[in-house]
Amino acid sequence: MTRKSRTPSFQQSAREDNAEKQSLTPKSPTEQNTKTSANFQSMLNTNDTYAASTFEESPIKAKNNTSGFTGKLTSVVSSFFSFLQFPKVVWLILLSEGSERLAFYGFKTVLPLFLKDYLNWDEDGATVIIHSFIFFAYLTPLLGSVMADGFFGKFTTILIMAILYCIGQVLVAVTAIPGLTGHPPRSWGIIIGLFIIGLASGGIKPNVSSMGGEQFSSRDPVLITSFFSFFYLTINLGSTFSTIVTPILRTEFGYAIAFALPAVAMILSTIVFAVGRPWYKIVKPKENIVISSAKVAVYSLICTARDWVKRFLSIFRITSAPVRVTHFLDRAKKRYPERLVEDIKICLRIIIVLMPICAFFALFDQHASRFVFQATHMNRNFFGVNLDADQIQVINPFMIILLVPFFDRLVYPACRLFDRVFVLTPLRRMAVGFVITALSFVLSAFVDFLVEHFGPGKIHVIAQLPQYITLGMGEILVSVTALEFAYQQAPPRMKSLMSAFYLLTVSAGNVIVLIVAALPIPAFPYKQTVEFLVFAGLIMCALGIFLILAWFYKYRDTTQDDDQVASDQNVKTIPVISSAVDDELDGDFSGDGCDAKVSSMYDVESAM
């Protein structure tokens, strides 16, 4: 079959995929009732945003009510002002997020030199601390997802963590007062503050973006895409302001005042977010999705292992061979609601395809460490004004502020004019971003080579501009797109969980940097140049893996998500006790836990 024949409309592709799954997947005693099946069937007859997918993914037809090039051009022009259609309460979320990011990046901007110059740590030690903090801050979103989806809901979770965040920022500012922690200054204040801020910011991250997305209808994915672009723009507006101002405060008034600005910004962010409570569209938590998903996964793995043993014993005719299933999670349908299992399978596909972006974040977050240290060895004089090395970081958010509207308002709409020739799907965007990010580190290596060759202070810091520009382009194409992709493709009840996983890739990327920085490699000429090139090669290897995974990914139709959420909010949730397992799970392996009766609270309609 040629590639062209594999790009029909989404409806046809989805019907074929569903028919294949129905023919291969064994029937389960806990199948959804007729109403749920009818809803799922109607979902297959809807449109979605993408007319094709990356490297033989199942294509999704673009939602477009116009015809011809003129109609598409009109649609592009109207989409330029789509942000005017945002619900008003969304602007409160964006303002709150901008203030929170001002606090986070303002704090992080002065952190490298605070550790190096104030606490007298070496560059490698400071790099380890910075990336350990980033690792922790992007690991804790899983905790925030559990709290939001299983216990308190997104609004309450964000509010609790925001208050904790304020405490951490105030602690850092107070303990940075000269002489308060002794002479020489001790590091206990910054360590405790880093822990609290990392914990609190991680609890906010996966929930604020998904809560903002929930204020929109899932039937307008173009508007949701625009929201995530503006969400990222807001992040970088806060980052730009803080990156410019906090180094000035540090120089003029000291580290305590520089850290005080992020503390004030976080307090204002908390107030702004809390004010919007009466107007937010709030989705109430139904159950702890993380725990339910873990139970399904453990149960499936146990049963899979047992099937392998039975299949081995069947060779010697000791027992009969088990029934084959198309996916190892399908074994859990004997115990758990089919919809829960199918949602977990969707999330697993998203997780697998996004895993290679860990390599991107291993490169990207070095703009807050290695790029800063590189700038300390360069000429930073602009028209008679000597800039601080940590102020150079402002190039990254400033470029994002310029590039996000450019991509969102011009590049992406223009690409939609040529949907019939080539569709720039999210996964394709990310693949392009990988290449551009690799180019950024090749440029970084070249700049470092020049600095080493000509000596400190001989190369002007403007030479870093190309690496910052290309890194910003890579950030838009990979980071922004991955966040949007994880949100839109996740089932409604698992959007915070998928946002948390996206943030876990940031954490994993910083682990890579930690490992490289901690390696006991002796100093040698052009060591940093070689390290930059190694990271460029790393992301190209990750790109190869990503292309293979993207080839097989099939997009999920999301246009019925609003109906599903509304139905869930009006449905009674009752426990379901599974019947005894079938003969396949009886017998010699009765003690492995597979045949125990379990209770689930996942989406059971009162009609049952």
N, C-alpha and C positions, 0 to 999 in steps of 0.2 A: 504494500500500500504506500502510495507516495505521501509526502508530508502535506501537500496541498489538500488531499482528501481527508486529512485528519484535522481540518479546521472548519467543521460545520458550525451551525448555531449552537449556543449553549444548551438549549432545550434538548436537541437531538443527542448531544454528547452525554448530558446528564441522564437521559432515559436509558442509553446504552450501558452506561456505567452502573446504573441502578439495577437494570435487568441482569447484568452479569453478577452483581453482588447477591441478588435474590436467588439466582440459580446455584451459586456456590456455597452460600451461607446456610447451615442447617437451621431448621425452625426451632424456636425456643418456646418453652412452656410459659415464659413471662412476656410474650409479645404484647405490644401495645394494642388497645382496643381499636375498633373500626374507625372511630373518629380520628384518632391519631394517625392511622394509616392514610386516611383521606387527606388530612392536612399535609402529610409528607408528599403524597402524590401531587397535590396542587403546587407544592413548592417547586417541583421539577418543571412546571410549565411557566416559570417566571424568567425574567431577564436579570442579568447582573452587569457589572461594569466593564468586564474585559472581553474583548472579541477573540482573543487567543491567549495562550499561556506559553510559558517559557519552555522551549526545547521539548515539544510534544506533550505539554501539559494539556488537560482538557480545556478547551477554549471557552470563554464566557463572552457573550455578545454584549457590546456596548449599548448602554441605555441611551437611545437617541431617537427622538420623535421627528426629527427633521430628515430630509432626504437631499442628496446631492451635495456638491462642494459648497454652494451658497448657504444651504441650511446649516451645514457644519460650521462654516465661518461665523454665521450669526450666533450659533451656540457658543463658540469660542469667545466672542465679544461679550456675550451676556455672562459667561462664567467668570469673566475678569472681575465683576462686581458681586460675586456670589457671597462674599463675606458679609454683605449687607443683610443677607437673609438669616444670619445666625440668630438663634433665640437670645433675647437680651440677657438672660441669666448666664449665658455662656461667657459674656464679657467679664463677669465677676470672677469666674473660674480662671480665665486667662490673666486677669489682673493679679489675682492671688498667686497663681503659678509664677508670674513674672517677678513678684516680690520675693517668693521663696527661692527662686533661682538666683536672684540678686544676692540673697543671703548666702547661699551655698557657694557660688562662684567667687563672691567677694571674700569669703573666708578662705577658699582654696587658692585664690590668687596670691595672697601674701604668705601662704603656708610654706612653700619651698624655702624662701629666704628667712622666714622665722625659724625654721629648723636649722638651717645652715649657718646663719649669721648670729641669731639671738641665742639659740641653744647649742651652737658650735658643733653640729653634726657634719660629717662629710657628705659629699654628693651622693654616693651610693647608699649610705644609711638614710638620707632624706628621701631618696627615690623609693626605697623599700617601704618607709612609713607612709608616703603619699599613696602609693599603689595598694598598700594594705588597707588604708582607709577607703579608697575607692572600691576595692574588692568587697569590703564589709558593707559599704553603703548600697552596693548593688546586689548583695546576697540577701539582705534582710527584706527586700520586696516580697519574698515568698511568705514571710511572717505577716506582712501587711495584707497580702491576698487572703490568707487563712482567716485573719481577723475580720476582713470586710465581707467575704463570701459566706463565712460560717457562723459569725457571731454578731457583730455590731452593725454591719452595713458600711458602705463606702463613706458616707458623710461623717458618721461618728468616729470611724477609724482615722480618717484624715484629721479631724479636730483633736483627738487624743494625741496623735503623733505630732501635730503642729505645736501643741503646748509643750510637749517634751522637747521638741526641737528648740523652742525659745529658751528653755532652761539650759540646754547644752551651749547655745551661742553666748548666753550671758556668762556662763562659767568660763568659757575660753577668753572672753574679753576681760573679765575681772582678774583672772590668774595671769594675764599678760602685763598687768601693771608692774613696772620695775620695782624690784625688791620684795614683792609680796610673797614669792616662793623661795626667797633666799638669794644668796650670792655665792657662786654663780646660779643663775635661774635653773630651777628644776623642771622636769618635763611632766610631772604628774597631772598638772592642770590640762595641758593640751591632750594628753592620752585619754583622760576621762572624757574630755569634751569631744574628742574624735569618736569615741565609742557611742556617746549619747546622740550626737548628730548623725552618725552613720545609721544607728538603729531607727531614729525618728524619720530621717529623710527616706530611708528604705520603705518604711510603712506608708509613706505618702505617695511615692512614685507610681506604683502600679494602679492606684485607685483614682488619682486625680485625672489622668488622661482618659481612662475608661468611663469615669463619671461624666466627664465633658462630652464624650461620644454618645452617652445615653440620652443626652438632651436633644439629640437629633432623631429623625426617623431613619430606619434602616433602608427605606425605599429610595433614599437620595444619597447614594454612596459618593457622588461627586462632591456634595456639600461636606460629608464626613472627611473626605480627603483634604478638602480645603481647610477644615478645622484643624486637622493634625499638622498641616503646614503652618497655620497661624499659631498653633500651640508651640511649635518649635521656634517660630519667630519670636514669640513672647519670651521663651527661655533665653534666647540670645540677646534680646533687648536688655533684660535684667543682667545678663552676664557682661554685656558690653559696658554698661554703666558702672558696675561694680569693679570691673577689671581696670577701668580708667581711674576711678576715684580712690579705691582702697590703697593702691601704692602711693598716691599723693598724701593721703592721711598718714600712712606709715612713715613717709619721709619727713612730713612736717610736724606730726604730733606723736608718733610712736605706734607700736603694735597694738596697744590697748585701745586706742581710738579707732585704729583701722579695723579691729575686730568688733568694735561697738556698732559700726554701721550695719553689718550683716545682722546683728542682734535686733536692732530697731526695725530693719526691713522684715524680719521674720515675724515680729510681733504684729506689724501692720498687715502682713499676709494672712495671719490667723484671724484677725478682726474682719478683714474684707471677705474671707471665705465664709465665716460664721454668719455674716449679715444676710447672705443669700438663701439661708435655710428655708424660708417659707415658699420660695419659688422654684427650688430644684425639683426636677423629676427624679424621684428616688426609687430604686428597685430594691425591695426588701430581700434580705438573705433567706434562703430556704433551708439549706443544710451546708455542712462543711464539705465543699467539693474536693478539697485536697485529700481529706481523710477517706471519703467515698472512693475517690480515684485510686488511692493507695490500696484500699481493700480489694478493688477489682483487679488491680495489677498483680497483687500478691496471690490472690486466688487463681488467676490465670496462669501464673508462672508455676505454681504448685501442680496444677492440673496438667500443664504442658510437660513438666518433668515426669509426671506419672505416666503420661501417654508415651513418652520416649521409652520408659522402662517396659511398658506393656508391649510396645512395638518390637523391642529387642527380644522379649520373651516369646513373642508370637513366631519368631523365626524358628524356634525350637518346638513350636506347637504346645507350649506350656499354657498359654492363654490366647484369647482372640485379639486380633489387632484392633486398636481403637478407631473410631470414626474420624476421618480427616476433616479439618476445618480450614477455611481460607485465611484466617487471622487468629493468632494465639489468644487474643482477647475475646474472641467469639465463645470460648469455653465458659466465660463468666456469665453468658446469657442464661445459663441453667439456674443461676442464683439471683442475678441482679437485673433490674429493668433494662430492656433492650436499648432504650434511648440513652441511658447513662453510658452503656458500653460503646454505643456508636459515637457519642460526644467525646469520649476518651480517645477513641481511634482517630477522630479528627484532630484532636490536640496533639496526639503523638506524631501525626504527619507534619503538623506545623513545627513541632519541636525539632524533628529530624532535619527538615529543610533549612531551619534557621541556625542550626549548630555551627556552620562554618563562619558565621559573622563574629564569633569569638575572636578570630584572627584580626578582623577589622578593628575591634576595640582595643586589642593589644597594641595596635599602631596609634589609633586616634588619641588615647588618653596620654600619650607621651608628649603632647603639646603642652601639658601642664607640668612636665618634669624635664625631660631631655631637651626639648626646644628652649625652655627657659635657661637651663644651664649652658646651652650652646650660645645663647644671646649674651651671657655674662662675659664671653671671650671676644665679643664683637664691638665695633664702634657704634655707639647708640646716640650719637649727637645729631639732632635735627635742628638746623638753623640756629645753632648756639644753645639749644636746650638739650641737656643730657637726660634721656629717658632711663628709667629703671628697667632691669631685665624682665621683671614680672609684668610690667606694663605692656610689653611686646605681645603678650597673649591676647590683647584686645583685638588683634587682627583677625583671629578666628571667629569670635561672635560677630564682629563687624562685617566680615565677609558673608556670614550666614544671613544677617539682616538684609544685605543686598541681594543675595542669591536666592533666598526662599521665595520672595515675590516674583523674581525673574523666572524661576522654574515653575512655580505654581500658577502664575497668571499668564505666562507666555509659552514656555517650553512645553509643558504637559498639554495645554490646550492645542498648541500647534501640532504636536505629535498625533493628537486625536483626529486631525484632518486626514491622516494617512492610515487609518485603521485597516483599510482593506489591503494595504501593502505590508505594513509591519506595525504590530501593536506593542506599545511600550508597557508591558505588564509590570507589576511590582517586582517580580523575580528578575526580570530583565533589567530593570532599573538598578537593582542591587548588584547584578553582575557587572554592569558598567562602573558602578561605584567602587567595586573591588579594584579594578584596573587603575582608576584615577588615584585611589589611595596608595597603591603601590608606586605610582609615579611620584607622589608626594615624598615618599621616603627615599626614592632615588635622588630627588632634588636635595633632600636633607643631607644625604651622604655627600653629595657634591659640595654643598656649602661647608660641611665639616672638613672635607678635604682641603678646601681653600683656607680655612681658619688654621688648620694644622700646618699647612705649607708656608703660609706667609706670616704666621704668628698672631698672638692676641692683639686685638684692637686695630688690625690692619684692614679687615673686611667689614664693610658697613652692614648694619643689621637689616637694611632694606633687602639684602640678598635672601632673607628668610621669607619674603613676601610670596614668591611662587609656591613654596611648600605649604604655606598657610592657605593660599587660594585653592590649590588642588585638594588639600585635606578638607576644606569646607565643602567643596563640590562632592567629595566622597561621602561626607557626613550626611548631606541632603539625600543623596541617592541610596545610601545604605541604612543609616540610622533612622531617619524620618520615615522612609518607606517600610522598614521592618516593623516599626511601631504601628503604623497604619495597617500593615498586612496581618500582624498578630491579632490586632483588635477586630478587624473586619472578618477574618476567616474563623475566629474562635466562636464556638456555640455561645448563645446569650449568657448562660450561667457561668461560663468559664473565661470571660473576657479579662477579668482581673488576674486570673491565674496565668493566662497567656501573656499579659503585660508583664507579670512578675518574671516569667521565663525569659522574655525578651531582655529584661534588666539583668537576669542571671548571666546572660552572654557577656554583658559588660564586665561583670565580676570575674568570669572565667578568663576573659581577655587580659585583665590585670594580673591574674595569676601567672600568665605567660611572661609578662614583664618582670614580675617578682622573681621568677625562676632565673631569667637571664641576668637580672641585676645582682642576684645573690651568688651567681657562679664565681668561684675563686679563680678568675682569669687574671693573670698578671698583666700589668699595664704594658702596652706596646704602641709604637707609632700608628696613628690612624685607627686606633681601637674602636672609637665611636663611629667612624666612617664605615667600618666593617659591620658593626652592629646594626646600623641603619639599613645596609644592604641585605643583611640576614632577615630582617623583618619584612623588607620588600619581597624577598623570595618566599617567606612564610605565607603572606597573604595571596600570592599567586598560586601556591599549592592549595590553599583553602579555596580559591576560586575554582580550581579543577574539580574538587569534591562537590562544591556548590552547584556547578553546572550539571553534574550527574544527578544529584538529588532533585534539582529543579526540573530536569527532563521528565521525571516520573510524577511530579506533583500534579494533583487534580484540584482545581479551584472548587470551593463550596459556594452554592447559591445562598445569598444572605438576605434576599429581599423579603422573606417571611419572618425575619427575626422579631420584628415588632409585634406581630400577631402571636408569636410563641410566648413572648414575655408577658403580653396582656393576658393571655390564657392562663399562664402560670400564676399570675397574681390573683386570679379569680378561682383557682382550683384548690380544693382541700387537699392537704398533704397528709396521707395516712400511711402507717407502716405496712409493709408487705412482707409477709413471712413466706419464704419459699417452701414449696413442698419438698419431700425427700428427693434426693438426687436419683437419677436413673441408674440402671444396672451398671453403667460404665464406671461410676464412681463408688460402687460397693465392692465388698470382698476384701482382698488382701491389704488394701491401702486405706481401710476405714479409719485409721488413726491419724491420717495426715491433715485432717482439718477440712478436707474438701466436702465432706458430707454433713457438716454441721449446718443447722438452719440459721439463716442470717436475716437481718431486718434492714430494709432500706427505706429512706424517706424521699426518694428521688422522683419527683414529678408523677405521682400516681393520681389519676383523676378520680373524683368522687363517684363517677359512674361505675368504677370497678367494685 
